[in-house]
Amino acid sequence: MASMNSIKIENINLTEDKLRLEFDLKIDSAVHPLYFQSNNVPLKVSNEAFIAIAIIPAMSTRSNILLDGEIDSRFSKALPTIQTIFQQWYPHQQFQKFELSNPIIESRDIETKRNRVGSCFSAGVDSFYTFLKNKEEIDDLVFLNGFERSLDDQVVSEQTSKIIHKIGANFDKNVIEMKSNVRRFLSKFVYSGIHHGAMLAAVGHLLSGSLSKLLIPSSVTYQYLGAWGSHPILDPLWSSNSLEIANDGTDAGRIQKLKFVSESDYALNNMRVCSQNKGTWLNCGECEKCIRTMTGLLGINKLDKCTTFSKKLSVEGLKNTKFKPTIFSYYNEILPELEKNESNYEFCYVISKKIHKPNFPQIFKDVLKNYLRRYKYRFPGLYKKLRTSV
């Protein structure tokens, strides 16, 4: 076996008010300054959080993770399984397993009583479904600013923050807004569809001084489960003796969720599914996520009651929307609802044509681009050359 490199977590600094945690993740000689910042809930220095962040870089670069201190026994026991899952789900990444030598601890003393439940929340369909379904149990809406889009995009960042705080106030729920540059760092190794669950788990552990449970909304049903960074098998494995992490929402498909969420007029008119918008509207009305949601709302006869899209749904707009194979299942759910109304015939025809006659050159191109990501960190020059030629 080839010798292992090392990843070190160093220079850990938690500010006096405990609202900002800074640390360096060092891969051999390369130092990556990372941070998490909370708006109102104290953060906790957590080795479980550090490992969740470092696991993908470690497996990608064939490195061991070196850090001081103890590791929770439940979390430690699940790490080999987590690594095996990543290896089997993403064989093209050539992930390498590692072992930790840190001492194991069964439980930690908790300074304050923790009985709060948080739910990851972006104001989208999945997160609204999980929140409304578990509203009585949930105390905090956990919004990670910079998770879907870069914090450099201040217009979208500030707009999303504002609407989520507004939603929290309406339902009398506390909003924990976290900011971080970790997504940008992890995306050097793999695309976000692989690492996003680990990042959410890290957030949960950083908040485990206040939260006893974190819900992560699922984007698919059991019927369509596949390799994905957040998954009902994977998410609970990130739990510790002091924090329960649960995946929620696999019980309902896209149409079921839209029907449930649209029972709340407030949710329907404050739903944000778009990550491309730059104006004053919540949703651009043009990107695939907007088109997908609008066609679903059309199918359940709720589109005319939703006022958050800047453009109306049109057949021409649907024709111009690129469908990736990963989202075919959503449209397979939407089609039967659209077919109930004869006036939706043209929409049904376009969707059916797109999902049954996929663009194979585009599929090959997307797969090749994702495959090339494995070279992004190890051989940046080669990666850039190959990436621009695809």
Secondary structure, DSSP 8 states (H G I E B T S, - for coil): ----EEEEEEEEEE-TTS-EEEEEEEETTEEEEEEEEESSS-----HHHHHHHHHHHHHHTTEEEE--S-EEHHHHHHHHHHHHHHHHH-GGG----------EES----SS---EEEEE--SSHHHHHHHHHTTTT--EEEEEETSSS-TT-HHHHHHHHHHHHHHHHHTT-EEEEEEESHHHHHTTTS-HHHHHHHHHHHHHHHTTTTEEEEEEE-SS-GGG--S-SS-TTTGGGG--SS-EEEEE-TTS-HHHHHHHHTTSHHHHTS----SS--SSSSB-S-SHHHHHHHHHHHHTT-GGG---BSS---HHHHHTS---GGGHHHHHHHHHHHTTSGGGHHHHHHHHHHHHS--HHHHHHHHHHHHHGGGTTT-HHHHHHHHHH-
